[in-house]
């Protein structure tokens, strides 16, 4: 019998231990544990993997520590553009939205596209109109804004950078240190799970890059790049340099290696994350769970916000290259 499990991530990058704010690190760890626990409770009650990853990512979107939903980063034009994706491993049904600015929880919109439309990916105003018709909660774009994110945009704009992170605190010495270097951190969130019935699911959500060009879409809403699930192999959620993950079709590549070569989840993910992606300057990581309930949390950066919990066990989380605790 498969033991249900949920695995989550909240971004990957380089460490800034020398400037780290201990209270902030504790907040990250506590948030990760609480979100893992929420997913565990759904799975323990016999809920589906889809329900578990949907709720986990929704909670990540509601937490301003992470770059998805509330607290999302700003574009160069001081706007928000959010992306999300969900995939059902049992059917390969998928749904995604991108470049949305009025949907409170993009991951719920992605699920609704999957379950209530004939399409896979909706963008911008069309996605927002669909979400409104589905009675999802709509908000003013300012809902996603925080003073911290606006200050980050102003600092980054002055330096003419586009940062693959959600906060850019390292540009200001007066700011408390984030456990991961904001200049080298990738602020996507995601979750994968397997339920008691052996079904897999994956979900990914992001606010994009600080100071990015309006209209830029990364790997998060792209099936096979930032998100993939197939009951025959694996469920994957990615975080990293989106362009590289798209070029490599990274999430699907893990599944393909398992299907075509017989590689284990750990072997396949190591090949993609530690060997293939670095060859095209791809930095970041992945979390995954295979059809037997084995998990992997692998990153080629120095750290990755992450956590997991099998039903019946205590949630375990990590940030650095350490054993999850």
C-alpha positions as a LaTeX table, in Angstrom:
\begin{tabular}{lrrr}
\hline
Residue & $x$ (\AA) & $y$ (\AA) & $z$ (\AA) \\
\hline
Unk1 & 0.00 & 0.00 & 0.00 \\
Unk2 & 1.34 & 3.44 & $-0.95$ \\
Unk3 & 1.95 & 5.88 & 1.89 \\
Unk4 & 0.59 & 9.26 & 0.76 \\
Unk5 & 3.08 & 12.14 & 0.79 \\
Unk6 & 3.24 & 15.80 & $-0.15$ \\
Unk7 & 6.40 & 17.69 & $-1.15$ \\
Unk8 & 6.61 & 21.48 & $-1.54$ \\
Unk9 & 9.13 & 24.14 & $-2.55$ \\
Unk10 & 9.24 & 27.90 & $-2.26$ \\
Unk11 & 12.23 & 28.95 & $-4.36$ \\
Unk12 & 15.94 & 28.16 & $-4.73$ \\
Unk13 & 19.16 & 30.16 & $-4.81$ \\
Unk14 & 22.49 & 31.11 & $-3.24$ \\
Unk15 & 23.03 & 31.45 & 0.50 \\
Unk16 & 23.51 & 34.64 & 2.49 \\
Unk17 & 24.17 & 33.16 & 5.93 \\
Unk18 & 26.54 & 36.00 & 6.85 \\
Unk19 & 23.69 & 38.50 & 6.56 \\
Unk20 & 20.89 & 36.18 & 7.57 \\
Unk21 & 18.08 & 37.36 & 9.79 \\
Unk22 & 17.33 & 34.49 & 12.19 \\
Unk23 & 13.77 & 35.56 & 12.83 \\
Unk24 & 13.08 & 35.63 & 9.10 \\
Unk25 & 14.59 & 32.18 & 8.66 \\
Unk26 & 12.39 & 30.86 & 11.46 \\
Unk27 & 9.35 & 32.37 & 9.75 \\
Unk28 & 10.22 & 30.55 & 6.54 \\
Unk29 & 10.63 & 27.24 & 8.34 \\
Unk30 & 7.41 & 27.61 & 10.30 \\
Unk31 & 5.48 & 28.56 & 7.17 \\
Unk32 & 6.83 & 25.58 & 5.23 \\
Unk33 & 5.91 & 23.19 & 8.05 \\
Unk34 & 2.39 & 24.57 & 8.35 \\
Unk35 & 1.79 & 24.22 & 4.62 \\
Unk36 & 3.15 & 20.67 & 4.51 \\
Unk37 & 0.89 & 19.80 & 7.44 \\
Unk38 & $-2.15$ & 21.18 & 5.64 \\
Unk39 & $-1.40$ & 18.91 & 2.68 \\
Unk40 & $-0.83$ & 15.93 & 4.94 \\
Unk41 & $-4.21$ & 16.42 & 6.60 \\
Unk42 & $-5.98$ & 16.34 & 3.23 \\
Unk43 & $-4.18$ & 13.15 & 2.22 \\
Unk44 & $-4.76$ & 11.54 & 5.64 \\
Unk45 & $-8.50$ & 12.11 & 5.26 \\
Unk46 & $-8.47$ & 10.25 & 1.95 \\
Unk47 & $-8.35$ & 13.41 & $-0.13$ \\
Unk48 & $-6.88$ & 13.45 & $-3.61$ \\
Unk49 & $-3.38$ & 14.46 & $-4.59$ \\
Unk50 & $-5.00$ & 17.22 & $-6.64$ \\
Unk51 & $-6.71$ & 18.62 & $-3.55$ \\
Unk52 & $-3.48$ & 18.42 & $-1.53$ \\
Unk53 & $-1.27$ & 20.27 & $-4.03$ \\
Unk54 & $-4.00$ & 22.79 & $-4.80$ \\
Unk55 & $-4.36$ & 23.75 & $-1.14$ \\
Unk56 & $-0.61$ & 23.77 & $-0.50$ \\
Unk57 & 0.07 & 26.14 & $-3.38$ \\
Unk58 & $-2.95$ & 28.28 & $-2.49$ \\
Unk59 & $-1.44$ & 28.77 & 0.97 \\
Unk60 & 1.94 & 29.58 & $-0.56$ \\
Unk61 & 0.18 & 32.20 & $-2.70$ \\
Unk62 & $-1.34$ & 33.73 & 0.43 \\
Unk63 & 2.03 & 34.00 & 2.19 \\
Unk64 & 4.00 & 37.18 & 1.36 \\
Unk65 & 7.30 & 35.45 & 2.14 \\
Unk66 & 6.98 & 33.73 & $-1.22$ \\
Unk67 & 6.75 & 35.14 & $-4.74$ \\
Unk68 & 3.28 & 33.94 & $-5.77$ \\
Unk69 & $-0.05$ & 35.65 & $-5.24$ \\
Unk70 & $-0.03$ & 38.15 & $-2.36$ \\
Unk71 & 3.46 & 39.62 & $-2.18$ \\
Unk72 & 4.28 & 38.92 & $-5.83$ \\
Unk73 & 7.10 & 40.90 & $-7.44$ \\
Unk74 & 6.60 & 43.87 & $-9.75$ \\
Unk75 & 7.28 & 44.09 & $-13.46$ \\
Unk76 & 9.33 & 46.94 & $-14.95$ \\
Unk77 & 6.06 & 48.85 & $-15.39$ \\
Unk78 & 5.21 & 48.46 & $-11.67$ \\
Unk79 & 2.45 & 45.93 & $-12.37$ \\
Unk80 & 1.93 & 42.30 & $-11.41$ \\
Unk81 & 1.72 & 39.35 & $-13.79$ \\
Unk82 & 1.11 & 35.97 & $-12.18$ \\
Unk83 & 1.35 & 32.46 & $-13.67$ \\
Unk84 & 0.20 & 29.05 & $-12.42$ \\
Unk85 & $-0.22$ & 25.48 & $-13.60$ \\
Unk86 & $-1.74$ & 22.22 & $-12.37$ \\
Unk87 & $-1.59$ & 18.69 & $-13.77$ \\
Unk88 & $-3.47$ & 15.49 & $-12.90$ \\
Unk89 & $-1.26$ & 12.41 & $-13.21$ \\
Unk90 & $-4.22$ & 10.03 & $-13.52$ \\
Unk91 & $-5.60$ & 11.59 & $-16.71$ \\
Unk92 & $-2.83$ & 13.95 & $-17.90$ \\
Unk93 & $-5.46$ & 16.68 & $-17.77$ \\
Unk94 & $-3.79$ & 20.04 & $-17.27$ \\
Unk95 & $-4.70$ & 23.65 & $-16.71$ \\
Unk96 & $-2.72$ & 26.86 & $-16.59$ \\
Unk97 & $-3.05$ & 30.63 & $-16.53$ \\
Unk98 & $-0.42$ & 33.27 & $-17.23$ \\
Unk99 & 0.01 & 37.04 & $-17.06$ \\
Unk100 & $-3.01$ & 37.49 & $-14.79$ \\
Unk101 & $-3.37$ & 40.39 & $-12.38$ \\
Unk102 & $-6.88$ & 40.17 & $-10.87$ \\
Unk103 & $-7.25$ & 36.54 & $-9.74$ \\
Unk104 & $-6.55$ & 36.20 & $-6.03$ \\
Unk105 & $-5.34$ & 32.60 & $-6.34$ \\
Unk106 & $-3.99$ & 31.79 & $-9.80$ \\
Unk107 & $-3.58$ & 28.12 & $-8.87$ \\
Unk108 & $-7.33$ & 27.81 & $-8.37$ \\
Unk109 & $-7.85$ & 29.37 & $-11.78$ \\
Unk110 & $-5.40$ & 26.87 & $-13.30$ \\
Unk111 & $-7.36$ & 24.03 & $-11.73$ \\
Unk112 & $-10.62$ & 25.45 & $-13.03$ \\
Unk113 & $-9.18$ & 25.67 & $-16.55$ \\
Unk114 & $-8.23$ & 22.00 & $-16.22$ \\
Unk115 & $-11.58$ & 20.84 & $-14.90$ \\
Unk116 & $-14.07$ & 23.22 & $-16.50$ \\
Unk117 & $-12.76$ & 24.11 & $-19.94$ \\
Unk118 & $-11.60$ & 22.39 & $-23.10$ \\
Unk119 & $-8.33$ & 24.31 & $-23.01$ \\
Unk120 & $-4.99$ & 23.95 & $-21.24$ \\
Unk121 & $-3.60$ & 27.50 & $-21.06$ \\
Unk122 & $-5.42$ & 30.82 & $-20.81$ \\
Unk123 & $-3.69$ & 34.19 & $-20.63$ \\
Unk124 & $-4.31$ & 37.72 & $-19.44$ \\
Unk125 & $-7.79$ & 39.18 & $-19.71$ \\
Unk126 & $-9.21$ & 35.98 & $-21.17$ \\
Unk127 & $-8.01$ & 34.00 & $-18.17$ \\
Unk128 & $-9.42$ & 36.63 & $-15.82$ \\
Unk129 & $-12.80$ & 36.61 & $-17.56$ \\
Unk130 & $-12.90$ & 32.83 & $-17.32$ \\
Unk131 & $-12.00$ & 32.90 & $-13.63$ \\
Unk132 & $-14.71$ & 35.47 & $-12.92$ \\
Unk133 & $-17.27$ & 33.32 & $-14.75$ \\
Unk134 & $-16.17$ & 30.41 & $-12.55$ \\
Unk135 & $-16.94$ & 32.52 & $-9.46$ \\
Unk136 & $-13.32$ & 32.58 & $-8.32$ \\
Unk137 & $-12.34$ & 35.46 & $-6.06$ \\
Unk138 & $-11.24$ & 38.49 & $-8.05$ \\
Unk139 & $-9.22$ & 41.34 & $-6.58$ \\
Unk140 & $-7.85$ & 44.73 & $-7.55$ \\
Unk141 & $-4.26$ & 44.36 & $-8.84$ \\
Unk142 & $-3.05$ & 46.39 & $-5.86$ \\
Unk143 & $-4.04$ & 43.45 & $-3.66$ \\
Unk144 & $-0.78$ & 41.70 & $-4.56$ \\
Unk145 & 1.40 & 44.71 & $-3.74$ \\
Unk146 & 3.46 & 45.06 & $-0.60$ \\
Unk147 & 5.73 & 47.90 & 0.46 \\
Unk148 & 8.66 & 45.51 & 0.55 \\
Unk149 & 8.16 & 44.45 & $-3.06$ \\
Unk150 & 7.78 & 48.05 & $-4.25$ \\
Unk151 & 10.99 & 49.05 & $-2.50$ \\
Unk152 & 12.71 & 46.11 & $-4.17$ \\
Unk153 & 11.53 & 47.21 & $-7.60$ \\
Unk154 & 12.84 & 50.73 & $-7.04$ \\
Unk155 & 16.26 & 49.45 & $-5.95$ \\
Unk156 & 16.47 & 46.99 & $-8.82$ \\
Unk157 & 15.31 & 49.59 & $-11.35$ \\
Unk158 & 18.07 & 51.95 & $-10.22$ \\
Unk159 & 20.63 & 49.21 & $-10.81$ \\
Unk160 & 19.10 & 48.31 & $-14.21$ \\
Unk161 & 18.85 & 44.65 & $-13.22$ \\
Unk162 & 16.22 & 41.99 & $-13.82$ \\
Unk163 & 16.29 & 39.67 & $-10.84$ \\
Unk164 & 15.10 & 36.08 & $-10.80$ \\
Unk165 & 14.03 & 36.49 & $-7.21$ \\
Unk166 & 11.13 & 37.89 & $-5.29$ \\
Unk167 & 12.74 & 40.50 & $-3.12$ \\
Unk168 & 16.23 & 41.88 & $-3.96$ \\
Unk169 & 17.00 & 42.79 & $-0.34$ \\
Unk170 & 20.71 & 42.30 & $-0.97$ \\
Unk171 & 20.79 & 45.61 & $-2.83$ \\
Unk172 & 20.09 & 47.41 & 0.42 \\
Unk173 & 22.47 & 46.84 & 3.32 \\
Unk174 & 19.86 & 48.17 & 5.75 \\
Unk175 & 17.47 & 45.34 & 4.92 \\
Unk176 & 17.51 & 42.18 & 7.06 \\
Unk177 & 19.12 & 39.28 & 5.29 \\
Unk178 & 17.07 & 36.62 & 3.56 \\
Unk179 & 18.41 & 33.07 & 4.06 \\
Unk180 & 18.82 & 32.86 & 0.27 \\
Unk181 & 20.56 & 35.61 & $-1.66$ \\
Unk182 & 17.74 & 37.60 & $-3.28$ \\
Unk183 & 19.99 & 38.43 & $-6.24$ \\
Unk184 & 20.31 & 34.75 & $-7.03$ \\
Unk185 & 17.01 & 33.24 & $-5.95$ \\
Unk186 & 14.13 & 31.97 & $-8.03$ \\
Unk187 & 10.79 & 32.75 & $-6.48$ \\
Unk188 & 8.51 & 30.06 & $-7.83$ \\
Unk189 & 6.43 & 27.90 & $-5.47$ \\
Unk190 & 5.04 & 24.44 & $-6.04$ \\
Unk191 & 3.85 & 21.12 & $-4.68$ \\
Unk192 & 3.63 & 17.48 & $-5.72$ \\
Unk193 & 1.78 & 14.63 & $-4.03$ \\
Unk194 & 0.63 & 11.03 & $-4.25$ \\
Unk195 & $-2.61$ & 9.96 & $-2.61$ \\
Unk196 & $-3.83$ & 6.70 & $-1.11$ \\
Unk197 & $-5.15$ & 5.62 & $-4.51$ \\
Unk198 & $-1.72$ & 6.01 & $-6.10$ \\
Unk199 & $-2.64$ & 9.09 & $-8.12$ \\
Unk200 & $-0.08$ & 11.83 & $-8.66$ \\
Unk201 & $-0.55$ & 15.58 & $-9.05$ \\
Unk202 & 1.66 & 18.63 & $-9.47$ \\
Unk203 & 1.08 & 22.37 & $-9.10$ \\
Unk204 & 3.33 & 25.40 & $-9.66$ \\
Unk205 & 2.76 & 29.15 & $-9.22$ \\
Unk206 & 4.87 & 32.31 & $-9.51$ \\
Unk207 & 4.90 & 36.07 & $-9.61$ \\
Unk208 & 7.75 & 36.05 & $-12.10$ \\
Unk209 & 10.92 & 38.15 & $-11.94$ \\
Unk210 & 11.50 & 41.51 & $-10.28$ \\
Unk211 & 11.72 & 44.24 & $-12.95$ \\
Unk212 & 10.86 & 41.79 & $-15.74$ \\
Unk213 & 9.56 & 42.97 & $-19.11$ \\
Unk214 & 5.78 & 43.09 & $-19.26$ \\
Unk215 & 4.56 & 39.98 & $-21.05$ \\
Unk216 & 7.48 & 37.74 & $-20.09$ \\
Unk217 & 6.33 & 34.20 & $-19.29$ \\
Unk218 & 8.61 & 31.69 & $-17.61$ \\
Unk219 & 8.43 & 27.93 & $-17.14$ \\
Unk220 & 5.88 & 27.84 & $-14.31$ \\
Unk221 & 2.69 & 27.67 & $-16.45$ \\
Unk222 & 4.28 & 25.51 & $-19.13$ \\
Unk223 & 3.38 & 21.81 & $-19.04$ \\
Unk224 & 6.55 & 19.74 & $-19.06$ \\
Unk225 & 8.83 & 22.61 & $-18.07$ \\
Unk226 & 7.76 & 23.90 & $-14.67$ \\
Unk227 & 5.04 & 21.35 & $-13.96$ \\
Unk228 & 4.35 & 17.74 & $-14.95$ \\
Unk229 & 2.50 & 14.70 & $-13.57$ \\
Unk230 & 1.94 & 11.21 & $-14.93$ \\
Unk231 & 0.76 & 8.30 & $-12.77$ \\
Unk232 & 3.03 & 5.98 & $-14.76$ \\
Unk233 & 6.15 & 7.83 & $-13.70$ \\
Unk234 & 6.35 & 10.98 & $-11.61$ \\
Unk235 & 5.00 & 14.35 & $-10.51$ \\
Unk236 & 7.43 & 17.29 & $-10.74$ \\
Unk237 & 7.37 & 20.97 & $-9.80$ \\
Unk238 & 10.33 & 23.15 & $-10.80$ \\
Unk239 & 11.90 & 26.39 & $-9.59$ \\
Unk240 & 14.75 & 28.17 & $-11.32$ \\
Unk241 & 15.87 & 30.09 & $-14.38$ \\
Unk242 & 12.67 & 29.70 & $-16.35$ \\
Unk243 & 14.14 & 30.09 & $-19.81$ \\
Unk244 & 16.56 & 27.20 & $-19.22$ \\
Unk245 & 13.84 & 24.95 & $-17.79$ \\
Unk246 & 11.72 & 25.64 & $-20.88$ \\
Unk247 & 14.56 & 24.93 & $-23.30$ \\
Unk248 & 15.26 & 21.66 & $-21.52$ \\
Unk249 & 11.57 & 20.74 & $-21.06$ \\
Unk250 & 13.00 & 19.88 & $-17.68$ \\
Unk251 & 10.06 & 18.42 & $-15.76$ \\
Unk252 & 9.04 & 16.15 & $-18.63$ \\
Unk253 & 12.66 & 15.11 & $-19.15$ \\
Unk254 & 12.70 & 13.55 & $-15.68$ \\
Unk255 & 9.61 & 11.52 & $-16.57$ \\
Unk256 & 11.04 & 10.53 & $-19.95$ \\
Unk257 & 14.29 & 9.30 & $-18.43$ \\
Unk258 & 12.32 & 7.17 & $-15.98$ \\
Unk259 & 10.01 & 5.79 & $-18.69$ \\
Unk260 & 12.58 & 5.15 & $-21.42$ \\
Unk261 & 15.71 & 4.20 & $-19.49$ \\
Unk262 & 14.31 & 2.74 & $-16.28$ \\
Unk263 & 16.09 & 5.35 & $-14.19$ \\
Unk264 & 14.89 & 5.87 & $-10.65$ \\
Unk265 & 13.40 & 9.24 & $-9.66$ \\
Unk266 & 16.60 & 10.21 & $-7.88$ \\
Unk267 & 18.77 & 9.20 & $-10.83$ \\
Unk268 & 16.61 & 10.95 & $-13.41$ \\
Unk269 & 16.28 & 14.16 & $-11.43$ \\
Unk270 & 20.00 & 14.24 & $-10.71$ \\
Unk271 & 20.71 & 13.91 & $-14.42$ \\
Unk272 & 18.45 & 16.81 & $-15.31$ \\
Unk273 & 19.20 & 19.17 & $-12.42$ \\
Unk274 & 22.87 & 18.45 & $-11.79$ \\
Unk275 & 24.09 & 17.60 & $-15.32$ \\
Unk276 & 21.83 & 18.89 & $-18.09$ \\
Unk277 & 20.56 & 22.22 & $-16.78$ \\
Unk278 & 23.97 & 23.60 & $-15.74$ \\
Unk279 & 25.20 & 23.15 & $-19.32$ \\
Unk280 & 22.78 & 25.88 & $-20.42$ \\
Unk281 & 23.21 & 28.04 & $-17.30$ \\
Unk282 & 20.12 & 26.59 & $-15.69$ \\
Unk283 & 20.09 & 27.16 & $-11.95$ \\
Unk284 & 17.45 & 26.04 & $-9.47$ \\
Unk285 & 15.83 & 22.80 & $-8.46$ \\
Unk286 & 12.88 & 20.45 & $-8.45$ \\
Unk287 & 10.73 & 18.44 & $-6.09$ \\
Unk288 & 9.18 & 15.16 & $-7.17$ \\
Unk289 & 7.32 & 12.04 & $-6.11$ \\
Unk290 & 7.17 & 8.86 & $-8.19$ \\
Unk291 & 4.47 & 6.24 & $-8.71$ \\
Unk292 & 5.72 & 4.24 & $-5.71$ \\
Unk293 & 5.78 & 7.17 & $-3.33$ \\
Unk294 & 9.53 & 7.80 & $-3.44$ \\
Unk295 & 10.44 & 11.48 & $-3.20$ \\
Unk296 & 13.32 & 13.68 & $-4.33$ \\
Unk297 & 14.21 & 17.31 & $-3.56$ \\
Unk298 & 17.24 & 18.23 & $-5.67$ \\
Unk299 & 18.78 & 21.62 & $-6.48$ \\
Unk300 & 22.01 & 22.80 & $-8.09$ \\
Unk301 & 21.91 & 26.14 & $-6.27$ \\
Unk302 & 23.18 & 26.50 & $-2.72$ \\
Unk303 & 19.76 & 26.37 & $-1.14$ \\
Unk304 & 16.07 & 25.74 & $-1.75$ \\
Unk305 & 13.06 & 26.39 & 0.46 \\
Unk306 & 11.46 & 22.96 & 0.69 \\
Unk307 & 9.50 & 20.53 & 2.81 \\
Unk308 & 7.75 & 17.18 & 2.77 \\
Unk309 & 5.58 & 14.99 & 4.91 \\
Unk310 & 4.36 & 11.42 & 4.63 \\
Unk311 & 0.98 & 10.84 & 6.23 \\
Unk312 & 1.56 & 9.93 & 9.86 \\
Unk313 & 4.98 & 11.60 & 10.07 \\
Unk314 & 6.03 & 15.04 & 11.23 \\
Unk315 & 6.65 & 17.60 & 8.47 \\
Unk316 & 10.30 & 18.05 & 7.58 \\
Unk317 & 11.70 & 21.22 & 6.02 \\
Unk318 & 15.03 & 22.59 & 4.83 \\
Unk319 & 16.64 & 25.65 & 3.29 \\
Unk320 & 20.33 & 24.84 & 2.96 \\
Unk321 & 22.24 & 21.78 & 1.81 \\
Unk322 & 21.23 & 19.88 & 4.89 \\
Unk323 & 19.02 & 16.97 & 5.81 \\
Unk324 & 15.44 & 18.18 & 6.09 \\
Unk325 & 14.36 & 18.48 & 9.72 \\
\hline
\end{tabular}
